[in-house]
Amino acid sequence: MDVLEGRNLATSAMLREWKDLLTVKSDKTMAAWDFIRRVGDLAYCMTNSKVEDYGRVIPNVPPRYNFKQVSDQSLCCKIY
């Protein structure tokens, strides 16, 4: 598995789990504002991660990674 595929899978998995919390599919529930905040935090982490390499801090995001595209695919169903 390449880095881009791994990041896409991780993003999708987290978003699907949270989507179920907003519907009747889950025993637990989550307030909509809490869901929005968590998705915002996930987007920030997935698009702004950095790594230190020999004293330099450089971006650690695959060039073709697109959070919006992954989130659109993961949250494709209407949330009621």
C-alpha positions in Angstrom: 0.0 0.0 0.0 1.4 3.4 -0.9 1.2 6.5 1.4 -1.6 8.1 -0.5 -3.8 5.0 -0.4 -3.1 4.6 3.4 -4.1 8.2 4.1 -7.2 7.9 2.0 -8.3 4.7 3.8 -7.6 6.2 7.3 -9.6 9.3 6.4 -12.5 7.3 5.0 -12.6 5.0 8.1 -12.8 7.9 10.5 -15.4 9.8 8.6 -17.7 6.7 8.2 -17.5 6.0 11.9 -18.5 9.5 12.8 -21.2 9.6 10.1 -22.9 6.6 11.8 -23.0 8.6 15.1 -25.3 11.2 13.5 -27.8 8.6 12.3 -29.9 5.9 13.9 -27.4 3.2 12.9 -25.5 3.7 16.1 -26.3 3.2 19.8 -24.3 6.4 20.5 -25.1 9.9 19.2 -23.0 13.0 18.6 -24.1 16.6 18.4 -23.8 18.1 14.9 -21.4 20.8 16.0 -19.2 18.2 17.7 -19.2 16.3 14.4 -18.3 19.4 12.4 -15.4 20.3 14.8 -14.0 16.7 14.6 -14.2 16.7 10.8 -12.4 20.1 10.8 -9.7 18.7 13.2 -9.3 15.6 11.0 -9.0 17.8 7.8 -6.3 20.0 9.5 -4.3 17.0 10.7 -4.5 15.1 7.3 -3.6 18.2 5.3 -1.0 19.9 7.5 1.1 17.1 8.9 4.9 17.7 9.0 8.0 15.6 9.7 11.4 16.6 10.8 14.2 15.4 8.4 17.8 16.1 9.5 16.7 19.3 11.4 14.4 20.6 8.7 10.6 20.5 9.1 8.9 19.6 5.8 5.3 18.7 4.8 4.3 15.1 5.2 1.3 15.1 2.9 1.2 13.1 -0.3 1.0 15.6 -3.2 -2.1 14.0 -4.7 -4.0 13.8 -1.4 -7.3 15.6 -1.5 -9.3 15.7 1.8 -12.4 17.2 0.1 -12.5 14.4 -2.5 -12.1 11.7 0.2 -14.7 13.2 2.5 -17.2 13.6 -0.4 -16.9 9.9 -1.1 -17.1 8.9 2.6 -20.1 11.1 3.4 -21.9 10.6 0.1 -25.2 9.6 1.7 -27.5 12.3 3.1 -27.3 12.6 6.9 -30.7 13.1 8.5 
